Amino acid sequence: MKVVIAGLGTVGRGLLKALSKKKSELWRAYEFSPKVVAAVKSDGAFLDENGLDPASVVSSLDGRGYEEHSAWVSGYTALEAIRDLDFDVLVEATPTNVESGEPGLSHILTALEREKDIVTSNKGPLVIAFEKLMEAARERGRILRYEATVGGAMPVFSLVEKCLRGNKITAIKGILNGTTNYILTRMTYERVPFDIALKEAQELGYAEANPSFDIEGIDAACKLVILANAIMGIRAKLSDVEIVGITRITPEAIELAREDGYLIKHVAQIEEGVLEVSLRLVDEKSPLAVGGTLNVVSVSTDLAGEFTVIGRGAGEETVSAVLNDLIDIWLERRRALAR
Ligand SMILES: NC(=O)c1ccc[n+]([C@@H]2O[C@H](COP(=O)([O-])OP(=O)(O)OC[C@H]3O[C@@H](n4cnc5c(N)ncnc54)[C@H](OP(=O)(O)O)[C@@H]3O)[C@@H](O)[C@H]2O)c1
């Protein structure tokens, strides 16, 4: 299987590391030995039609001397790679843009036009054009997987798709942003004021320099839109989500809630067709009462009742979801060939 990776940040680079570290395990377990023919960042690409050595690409990126790498082509773009190269799967891991979905949206649409399968960790294209992308994939018989877009490493979509067949999903509730959960946890247990907790989150690399995407609830709302479309068949857009951020929370409110055995959490919820991200009282013993940067998703179903997944919503762990999607495509394509 030939792979193009667009974006070499935490996710793209992490994927290259995992492919290098797990090379023999992946072959033993799944006879999976992907060739990365292009690994593209914003200023150029590593190219090799016979497959790059992932470890050497990672070490050149870590060492900041990547322009000296023999496979480096300065100025070569992801769109050129997707249009021109011979490959099977695009891994789209460029930055999320929820206004236009770009550059990821064009990357995915162009790859689908060329009848390639897709794995994306980038939420932007799905938030902007979920139905259009799914339709384009269906029309061309392609697979488009996006496990990493919601809950990072947590296997929410795969669980619902593969283990809850025949169920109707009636509601979803969760904490979908690690930065806000970290801030609220620090405010709750250490009585740290909001501004200081936010500064800590930035220093620890959890929050962006411009953290409004997280603390205003936009990131969680984007994830809710993807969950609504993918799991509940609700054709929701970002503008359909009622959003309240965490900026107005006071230590007094947190303290009052605790006296009654509750935590104040930033909860994203879909119930009776309404999508909401807001501050809510959560029982200290509830499965939603996870601390730190953890994410949690509780899914209510008609047959299985409620179940909850807790895990890492961001960071290098996200690679787990991307790799699983990639292996899934490999196994599916291999099964199709054998038929
Ligand atoms: N990190 C996580 O924990 C996590 C979890 C779930 C989902 N995601 C999503 O996954 C995607 C990647 O996340 P990340 O954390 O790896 O991002 P990141 O660290 O910011 O890296 C983004 C990468 O994309 C490259 N890039 C930017 N514009 C590009 C373009 N037009 N063509 C090709 N490459 C381009 C950047 O190039 P340069 O290196 O040249 O700047 C960089 O290598 C994002 O959409 C993010 O929201 C991330």
The ligand as a Gaussian input file, in Angstrom:
#p B3LYP/6-31G(d) Opt

LIG

0 1
 N       -2.068000      16.836000      17.866000
 C       -3.131000      16.205000      18.302000
 O       -3.158000      15.742000      19.428000
 C       -4.335000      16.019000      17.422000
 C       -5.366000      15.188000      17.856000
 C       -6.468000      14.971000      17.021000
 C       -6.544000      15.626000      15.811000
 N       -5.538000      16.478000      15.450000
 C       -5.647000      17.156000      14.148000
 O       -4.720000      16.578000      13.255000
 C       -4.170000      17.574000      12.398000
 C       -2.667000      17.599000      12.589000
 O       -2.396000      17.887000      13.938000
 P       -0.907000      18.162000      14.452000
 O       -1.010000      18.351000      15.914000
 O       -0.014000      17.123000      13.882000
 O       -0.641000      19.568000      13.756000
 P        0.699000      20.419000      13.768000
 O        1.646000      19.864000      14.770000
 O        0.297000      21.830000      13.814000
 O        1.309000      20.107000      12.307000
 C        0.670000      20.485000      11.136000
 C        1.517000      20.070000       9.974000
 O        0.842000      20.401000       8.770000
 C        1.779000      21.029000       7.896000
 N        1.077000      21.889000       6.951000
 C        0.486000      23.086000       7.147000
 N       -0.074000      23.513000       5.998000
 C        0.200000      22.554000       5.067000
 C       -0.085000      22.414000       3.685000
 N       -0.779000      23.336000       3.002000
 N        0.357000      21.301000       3.041000
 C        1.056000      20.348000       3.697000
 N        1.366000      20.436000       5.007000
 C        0.921000      21.520000       5.685000
 C        2.718000      21.800000       8.809000
 O        3.899000      22.072000       8.104000
 P        5.184000      22.747000       8.788000
 O        5.798000      21.636000       9.615000
 O        6.024000      23.129000       7.635000
 O        4.684000      23.878000       9.600000
 C        2.884000      20.755000       9.924000
 O        3.859000      19.805000       9.560000
 C       -4.852000      18.894000      12.792000
 O       -5.920000      19.119000      11.917000
 C       -5.328000      18.642000      14.207000
 O       -6.467000      19.394000      14.535000
 C       -4.439000      16.664000      16.213000

